[in-house]
Amino acid sequence: MFSRLRIAIAPCGLACRSAHTREKGKLLMLNPRTNKGMAFTLKERQMLGLQGLLPPKIETQDIQAMRFHRNLAKMTDPLQKYIYIMGIQERNEKLFYRVLQDDIERLMPIVYTPTVGLACTQYGHIFRRPKGLFIAITDRGHVRSVIGNWPENDVKAVVVTDGERILGLGDLGVYGMGIPVGKLCLYTACAGIRPDKCLPVCIDVGTDNQTLLQDPFYMGLYQKRDRSQLYDDLIDEFMEAIIDRYGQSTLIQFEDFGNHNAFRFLRKYREKYCTFNDDIQGTASVALAGLLAAQKVIGKPLTEHRILFLGAGEAALGIANLIVMAMVEGGLSTEEAQKKIWMFDKFGLLVQGREQKVDANQEPFSHLAPDQVPKTFLDAVNVLQPSAIIGVAGAGRLFSHDVIQAMGSINQRPIIFALSNPTVKAECTAEDAYTLTEGRCLFASGSPFEPVKLSDGRVFKPGQGNNAYIFPGVALAVVLSGVRHISDNVFLEAAKTLTAQLSEEELAQGRLYPRLSNIREVSINIAVKVMEYLYANHMAFHYPEPKDKNQYIRSNVWTNEYESFLPDLYDWPASISYPPKMQ
């Protein structure tokens, strides 16, 4: 049932490594970094002031994990599961990551999309304990001192949001803190980045969500979102303060900013700081990996595909630009590659001279209008005859039955990616995609779907184009390499490495991505390839350069095994410790 649940008790199953702590007694149990519950050994209990504060039984982590999984199995409500799992993180950090790795395929949809979206909408109602750092626009001029309040002195990775565009749910203000917290959980669970090196941040400049402004449990500023120059000044001050405290190589990942700010900040900061935007670059990398996997199945080069996007925001543009890079690597010019990509937004097809404004980021994909300008997305499919459609509009089931059937009639193996999150925002279901194309489509989604069984008995296991395949491994390589700036080529390398790890068996099952149960190994392999690329292109500043990068990365992966808090005890020779006997 679980990917790595260990029932047998290893000889050092209670405490395999030593760690120093000055805390004693109740404080050890109140700190989730040091708490082991009933897994404290008898000597630890006696020497650290814990004897009598715990029941007499001494447990292994295996028993603790088994108790967790049995309790979780009794729950049916996703939000209840989220509260229970995140409660473990608040009490026992090592156990939290142990159980997450035990069954990552089943638990990731709870700690991250889609359930994290539901948790964000209810954040103030289910609040237990603050996580991360909250910086309000009212802190302007004092951001460095606010960051100075964070207890950890060696942060390596920051995930920051302003809560304006949380998944496909819109403006959730400070309720969006659930996203940076969830992302950094995956930094550790998927890639083994130390949790104490991670800092989730929510920047509160208000919210335009009127429901939240009238909610007595809302936890942020009760004001409309500030869109003045003060907002930009606050973000500038935040970036400078992070670098001032933690150093130039600190990774700062932007998450769920509004479309109008996401590209702007990426352009503004990418050459000055070690930063990337997962909604743009991470999404692009995982989507490209899916297309490269589809290329393996179909045997048709990426350069020969015509791709139609539903949506023309940051996710669509990020994916499109990375596809262009891959096509250029495949022999096309930039202009030729751009002409193979079309976009359809809420105003219709992006074409030159249309009445609705096309911004500078969209211009490369705004082409001369076809003779027959399509009015609907179905019309666009029939007119443009794409081999792949990619949905990133976040507007629900817009890949209608007619659209899917049209793709099936145009292509022998249609590529259908419904990437919007959470599940209710996906452009179509896996069942519709496989059923309406008689199992011929190559399907991927942003949120998980159950396997689909067709009437002829064939079973397809939908691939989940989850950014978690990309950002943890990239972050691990960046943190360990001492990178100052992150280029788009890093995400191209990550996409190719992800695709290379697909087995023939997985492709035959309809999977376009490796099993989530293997994500730790997948992330480490991505980190190795990215690190090789960074050093080969003189973008890494950690010296000396590791000769064996695979071994170096694996040696720096954090482990969830309990450590011993016993002091380092040893004897001195008696002959030098006492004065000689008096004659």
C-alpha positions in Angstrom: 0.0 0.0 0.0 2.7 2.5 0.9 5.8 3.1 -1.2 8.3 2.7 1.6 6.5 1.9 4.9 9.1 0.0 7.0 7.5 -2.4 9.6 10.7 -4.3 10.5 12.7 -2.6 13.2 16.2 -1.8 12.1 19.0 -2.1 14.7 19.3 1.7 14.9 15.7 2.4 14.0 15.2 4.7 17.1 18.1 7.0 16.5 20.6 6.6 13.8 22.5 9.9 14.0 23.5 12.4 16.7 22.4 16.0 16.8 23.2 18.7 19.3 20.5 20.5 21.2 20.6 22.7 24.3 16.9 22.3 24.9 15.7 19.9 27.6 12.4 18.7 29.0 9.1 19.9 27.7 10.7 22.3 25.2 12.1 19.3 23.3 8.6 18.0 22.8 7.1 21.4 22.0 9.6 22.0 19.2 8.5 20.1 16.0 12.2 20.0 14.9 13.2 18.0 17.9 10.1 16.3 19.0 10.1 12.5 18.5 7.0 11.7 20.6 7.3 8.3 22.2 10.4 7.5 20.1 12.7 9.2 22.7 15.0 6.4 24.1 15.2 5.6 27.8 18.6 7.3 28.1 17.3 10.4 26.3 14.3 10.6 28.6 16.5 10.2 31.7 19.3 12.6 30.6 17.2 15.3 28.9 14.5 15.7 31.6 11.8 13.8 29.8 11.3 10.8 32.1 7.7 10.8 33.3 6.5 13.3 30.7 5.8 10.5 28.2 4.1 7.1 28.6 6.6 4.3 29.4 6.4 2.7 26.0 9.3 3.5 23.6 8.1 3.4 20.0 9.8 3.3 16.6 9.1 5.7 13.9 7.5 2.8 12.0 4.8 2.3 14.6 4.2 6.1 14.7 3.8 6.1 10.9 1.5 3.1 11.0 -0.8 4.9 13.5 -0.9 7.9 11.2 -1.9 6.0 8.1 -4.6 4.0 10.0 -6.1 7.2 11.4 -6.0 8.9 8.0 -7.7 5.9 6.4 -10.7 6.5 8.7 -11.2 10.0 7.2 -13.2 10.8 4.1 -13.3 14.6 4.0 -10.3 16.1 2.1 -10.1 19.2 4.3 -10.2 17.0 7.5 -7.3 15.0 6.1 -5.4 18.2 5.3 -5.9 19.5 8.8 -4.7 16.2 10.3 -1.6 15.9 8.1 -0.5 19.5 8.6 -1.1 19.1 12.3 1.6 16.4 12.3 4.0 18.9 10.7 3.3 21.3 13.6 4.1 18.6 16.2 6.7 16.3 14.7 8.5 17.4 11.6 10.5 14.2 11.0 7.4 12.0 11.2 5.5 14.4 8.9 8.0 13.9 6.1 8.3 10.2 6.8 4.6 9.6 6.3 4.6 12.0 3.3 7.3 9.9 1.6 5.6 6.7 2.6 2.7 7.4 0.3 3.5 10.5 -1.7 1.2 9.5 -4.5 -1.8 9.5 -2.2 -0.8 12.3 0.1 0.5 14.9 -2.4 -3.0 15.8 -3.6 -3.8 16.5 0.1 -0.9 18.7 1.1 -0.8 20.3 -2.4 -3.2 20.6 -5.3 -6.1 20.1 -5.3 -6.9 20.1 -1.6 -4.5 22.9 -0.7 -6.8 25.2 -2.8 -9.7 24.3 -0.6 -7.6 24.8 2.5 -6.6 28.2 1.3 -10.2 29.3 0.8 -10.8 28.2 4.4 -7.5 29.3 5.9 -8.8 31.6 8.5 -11.5 29.1 9.6 -9.1 26.1 10.1 -6.2 28.2 11.5 -4.2 26.4 14.2 -0.7 27.9 14.3 1.0 30.5 12.1 3.5 29.1 9.6 5.9 31.2 7.6 6.5 35.0 7.6 3.7 37.6 6.9 4.9 40.9 5.6 2.3 43.7 5.2 2.4 46.9 3.2 2.1 48.6 6.5 5.6 47.2 7.3 7.1 49.2 4.4 10.4 50.7 5.6 10.8 48.0 8.2 10.9 44.8 6.1 14.5 44.0 7.1 13.6 44.0 10.8 10.5 41.8 10.1 12.7 39.3 8.3 15.2 39.5 11.2 12.4 38.0 13.4 12.6 34.7 11.5 14.4 32.3 13.9 16.5 30.5 11.2 19.8 32.1 10.3 20.7 30.1 7.2 17.7 30.1 4.9 18.6 28.9 1.3 15.1 28.9 -0.4 12.2 31.3 -0.1 8.8 30.9 -1.7 6.8 34.1 -1.8 3.2 35.0 -2.8 1.0 38.0 -2.7 -2.1 35.9 -2.8 -3.6 37.5 -5.9 -4.0 34.5 -8.1 -4.1 31.3 -6.0 -4.3 28.4 -8.4 -7.5 29.0 -10.4 -9.3 30.4 -7.4 -8.4 34.1 -7.7 -7.5 36.6 -5.1 -7.3 35.0 -1.6 -5.1 37.6 0.1 -3.2 36.2 3.1 -5.2 33.0 2.8 -2.8 32.2 0.0 -0.1 31.4 2.6 -1.1 27.8 2.2 0.6 27.7 -1.2 4.2 28.7 -0.1 3.9 26.3 2.9 2.7 23.5 0.6 5.4 24.2 -2.0 8.2 24.1 0.5 6.8 20.8 2.0 7.5 19.4 -1.5 11.0 20.9 -1.6 11.7 18.6 1.3 9.6 15.6 0.6 10.5 15.4 -3.1 14.1 16.6 -3.2 15.4 16.4 0.4 16.0 20.1 0.9 16.3 20.7 4.7 13.1 22.2 6.0 15.0 24.6 8.3 16.5 26.1 5.2 13.1 27.0 3.7 11.1 30.1 4.3 7.4 30.6 3.2 6.4 34.2 2.8 3.1 35.9 2.2 3.1 39.6 1.3 -0.1 41.3 2.3 -1.1 44.4 0.3 -4.8 43.9 0.7 -7.4 41.9 -1.3 -10.0 42.7 -3.9 -12.0 39.7 -2.8 -15.1 41.3 -1.2 -16.2 38.1 0.5 -12.9 38.0 2.4 -13.2 41.7 3.3 -16.5 40.9 5.0 -15.3 37.7 6.7 -14.7 38.1 10.4 -12.1 35.3 10.3 -10.0 36.8 7.5 -6.5 37.2 8.8 -5.1 39.9 6.5 -5.4 43.7 6.1 -9.0 44.8 5.6 -8.3 47.0 2.6 -8.5 46.9 -1.2 -5.3 45.6 -2.9 -2.8 48.4 -3.2 -1.7 48.7 -6.8 0.3 51.9 -6.5 4.0 52.5 -6.6 4.0 51.6 -2.9 3.4 47.9 -3.9 6.5 47.9 -6.2 8.6 49.6 -3.5 7.5 46.9 -1.0 8.6 44.1 -3.3 11.9 45.8 -3.9 12.5 46.2 -0.2 11.6 42.6 0.4 14.1 41.3 -2.2 16.9 43.5 -0.9 16.1 42.5 2.7 16.2 38.7 1.9 19.6 39.1 0.2 20.9 41.3 3.0 20.2 38.7 5.6 20.7 35.4 3.8 23.1 36.2 0.9 23.1 36.7 -2.9 22.6 33.0 -3.7 19.3 32.7 -1.7 16.7 31.2 -4.0 13.5 33.3 -4.2 10.6 31.5 -6.0 7.6 33.7 -6.9 4.3 31.9 -6.7 0.7 32.8 -7.7 1.2 36.5 -8.4 -1.3 38.1 -10.8 -0.5 37.8 -14.5 0.2 41.5 -14.8 2.9 41.3 -12.1 4.4 37.8 -12.7 6.2 38.6 -16.0 7.1 42.1 -14.9 8.8 40.9 -11.7 10.5 38.0 -13.5 12.0 40.4 -16.1 12.9 42.9 -13.4 14.6 40.6 -11.0 16.0 37.6 -12.9 19.4 39.2 -13.7 19.8 40.7 -10.2 18.7 37.9 -8.0 18.5 34.1 -7.9 14.8 33.8 -8.7 12.3 32.0 -10.9 8.5 32.0 -11.2 7.1 28.5 -11.0 3.8 29.4 -12.6 5.7 30.5 -15.7 8.9 28.5 -15.8 8.0 25.4 -13.7 4.7 24.9 -15.5 6.5 25.4 -18.8 9.0 22.7 -18.0 6.5 20.1 -16.9 4.3 20.7 -19.9 7.2 20.5 -22.3 8.3 17.2 -20.7 4.8 15.9 -21.4 5.1 16.9 -25.1 8.5 15.3 -25.3 7.0 12.1 -23.9 4.2 12.3 -26.4 6.8 12.7 -29.1 8.3 9.4 -28.0 5.0 7.6 -28.3 3.9 9.1 -31.6 7.3 9.2 -33.2 6.6 12.7 -34.6 9.2 15.4 -33.8 8.1 18.3 -31.7 9.0 20.7 -34.6 6.2 19.2 -36.7 3.5 19.8 -34.2 0.9 22.6 -34.2 -0.2 23.6 -30.7 -3.3 25.5 -29.7 -3.5 27.0 -26.2 -6.8 27.7 -24.3 -5.6 30.7 -22.3 -3.0 33.3 -23.0 -1.8 34.2 -19.5 1.5 33.6 -17.7 1.2 29.8 -17.8 0.4 29.6 -21.5 3.2 32.1 -22.4 5.7 30.4 -20.2 5.0 27.0 -21.9 5.0 28.5 -25.3 8.3 30.2 -24.9 10.0 27.0 -23.6 8.4 25.0 -26.5 10.0 27.6 -28.9 13.4 27.0 -27.3 13.0 23.3 -27.7 11.9 23.7 -31.3 14.9 26.0 -32.0 17.2 23.3 -30.5 15.4 20.9 -33.0 16.4 23.0 -36.0 13.7 25.7 -36.5 14.2 29.4 -36.4 12.6 31.3 -33.5 10.0 32.8 -36.0 9.2 29.4 -37.5 8.7 27.9 -34.0 6.4 30.8 -32.9 4.2 30.3 -36.0 3.4 26.8 -34.8 1.8 28.0 -31.6 -1.6 29.7 -31.4 -3.5 31.0 -28.4 -7.2 31.5 -27.7 -8.3 33.6 -24.7 -11.6 35.0 -23.4 -11.7 37.4 -26.3 -11.0 34.8 -29.0 -8.0 33.9 -31.1 -4.9 36.0 -30.7 -4.5 37.6 -34.1 -2.8 40.7 -35.3 -5.1 43.8 -35.4 -7.8 42.3 -33.2 -10.0 44.8 -31.3 -8.9 43.6 -27.8 -5.4 44.6 -26.8 -2.5 42.1 -27.1 0.3 42.8 -24.6 4.0 42.6 -25.4 4.4 39.1 -24.0 1.6 37.8 -26.3 2.8 39.5 -29.5 5.1 36.7 -30.7 2.1 34.4 -30.8 -0.3 36.8 -32.3 -0.4 35.8 -36.0 -2.1 36.9 -39.2 -5.8 36.0 -39.0 -6.8 32.9 -40.9 -9.2 33.3 -43.8 -12.0 32.1 -41.5 -11.6 33.7 -38.1 -12.9 31.3 -35.4 -15.4 32.6 -32.9 -15.3 29.7 -30.5 -12.6 27.3 -29.3 -14.2 24.5 -31.2 -14.0 26.6 -34.4 -10.3 27.3 -33.7 -9.7 23.5 -33.4 -11.5 22.9 -36.7 -9.8 25.8 -38.6 -6.2 25.4 -37.2 -6.2 21.6 -37.1 -3.8 21.4 -34.1 -2.0 18.2 -33.1 -2.1 19.3 -29.4 -4.4 21.4 -27.3 -3.2 22.7 -23.9 -5.6 24.2 -21.4 -4.3 26.7 -18.9 -7.3 29.0 -18.7 -8.5 28.0 -15.2 -12.1 28.3 -16.3 -13.4 24.8 -16.0 -14.7 22.3 -18.6 -14.0 24.2 -21.8 -12.6 21.2 -23.7 -16.2 20.1 -24.5 -17.2 16.7 -26.0 -17.2 18.3 -29.4 -13.7 19.7 -29.0 -12.3 16.3 -27.9 -14.1 14.5 -30.7 -12.8 17.0 -33.2 -9.2 16.4 -32.0 -9.8 12.7 -32.3 -11.0 13.1 -35.9 -8.1 15.4 -36.9 -5.4 13.3 -35.3 -4.7 9.6 -34.9 -3.0 10.3 -31.5 -4.4 13.7 -30.3 -2.5 15.4 -27.5 -4.9 16.8 -24.8 -3.4 18.6 -21.8 -6.0 19.9 -19.3 -3.5 21.6 -16.9 -5.7 24.0 -14.9 -5.9 23.6 -11.1 -7.6 22.5 -9.0 -9.5 19.5 -10.4 -12.8 21.4 -10.8 -11.0 23.9 -13.0 -9.5 21.3 -15.3 -10.6 21.8 -19.0 -11.9 18.2 -19.2 -11.8 14.9 -17.2 -9.5 12.0 -18.0 -12.5 9.8 -18.6 -13.9 12.2 -21.3 -10.6 12.5 -23.0 -9.9 8.7 -23.2 -13.6 7.7 -23.9 -14.3 10.2 -26.6 -11.1 9.4 -28.5 -11.4 5.6 -28.0 -8.2 5.5 -25.9 -6.1 7.1 -28.7 -5.4 10.4 -26.9 -2.2 11.3 -25.0 -3.6 13.0 -21.9 -2.2 14.9 -19.0 -3.8 17.0 -16.3 -2.6 19.5 -13.6 -4.5 17.7 -10.8 -4.8 14.0 -10.4 -7.5 11.8 -12.0 -8.3 8.2 -11.3 -7.4 5.5 -13.9 -9.9 5.1 -16.7 -11.2 1.7 -17.8 -12.8 1.6 -21.3 -15.6 -0.7 -22.4 -13.1 -3.0 -24.2 -11.2 -3.6 -20.9 -8.2 -1.3 -21.5 -7.0 0.7 -18.5 -5.3 4.1 -18.8 -3.5 5.8 -16.0 -3.6 9.5 -16.6 -0.3 11.5 -16.3 -0.4 14.4 -13.9 1.6 17.3 -15.2 2.5 18.4 -11.7 5.1 21.1 -11.3 6.4 19.1 -8.3 8.2 17.0 -10.9 10.3 20.1 -11.7 10.7 22.7 -9.0 12.1 20.6 -6.2 14.9 19.1 -8.3 15.7 22.5 -9.9 15.8 24.1 -6.4 18.1 21.4 -5.0 20.6 21.9 -7.8 20.4 25.7 -7.5 20.9 25.7 -3.7 23.8 23.3 -3.8 25.5 25.0 -6.8 25.5 28.6 -5.4 23.7 30.0 -8.4 23.2 33.8 -8.7 20.8 33.8 -11.7 18.6 31.1 -13.2 18.2 30.9 -17.0 15.3 29.4 -19.0 17.8 26.8 -20.2 17.8 25.2 -16.7 14.1 24.4 -17.2 14.7 23.0 -20.7 17.3 20.7 -19.2 14.9 19.7 -16.4 12.2 18.9 -18.9 14.5 16.7 -21.0 15.7 14.9 -17.9 12.2 14.2 -16.6 11.1 12.7 -19.9 14.3 10.5 -20.1 13.2 8.8 -16.8 10.0 7.4 -18.3 10.0 3.7 -18.8 8.4 1.9 -21.8 6.0 0.2 -19.4 4.8 3.6 -18.2 4.4 4.9 -21.7 2.3 1.9 -22.6 0.0 2.6 -19.7 -0.7 6.1 -21.1 1.6 7.8 -18.6 3.5 10.9 -19.8 5.3 11.3 -16.5 7.1 8.9 -14.1 5.2 7.5 -11.1 4.9 10.0 -8.3 6.0 7.3 -5.9 9.5 7.6 -7.6 9.6 11.4 -7.3 12.5 11.6 -4.8 14.7 9.7 -7.3 13.3 11.7 -10.2 14.1 15.0 -8.4 17.6 13.9 -7.6 18.3 12.9 -11.2 17.0 16.3 -12.4 19.2 18.0 -9.8 22.3 16.1 -11.1 21.7 17.1 -14.7 20.9 20.7 -13.9 24.0 20.9 -11.7 26.1 19.5 -14.6 24.6 22.2 -16.9 25.2 25.0 -14.4 28.9 24.2 -13.9 29.4 23.5 -17.7 28.0 27.0 -18.5 29.9 28.8 -15.7 26.7 29.7 -13.8 27.6 28.0 -10.5 29.6 29.7 -7.8 30.0 26.9 -5.2 33.7 25.9 -5.2 35.3 23.6 -5.4 33.2 22.0 -8.1 32.1 18.6 -6.9 33.7 15.9 -9.1 31.0 13.3 -8.5 27.9 15.5 -8.6 25.5 12.5 -8.1 27.3 11.5 -4.9 27.6 15.1 -3.7 23.8 15.8 -4.1 22.8 12.5 -2.5 25.1 13.2 0.5 23.3 16.5 1.0 19.8 15.2 0.9 18.0 15.6 4.3 16.8 12.4 6.0 13.6 11.9 8.1 15.2 9.4 10.4 15.3 10.4 14.0 18.5 11.7 15.5 19.9 11.0 19.0 20.0 14.0 21.3 22.3 12.4 23.8 25.4 14.4 24.7 28.7 13.2 23.4 30.0 11.1 26.3 33.5 9.7 26.5 36.2 8.8 29.1 39.5 10.3 29.9 42.5 8.2 31.0 42.3 7.9 34.7 46.1 8.5 35.1 45.9 12.1 33.8 42.5 13.0 35.4 43.5 12.7 39.0 46.5 13.8 41.1 49.0 11.2 42.0 48.6 9.5 45.4 50.4 11.2 48.2 53.2 9.2 49.7 
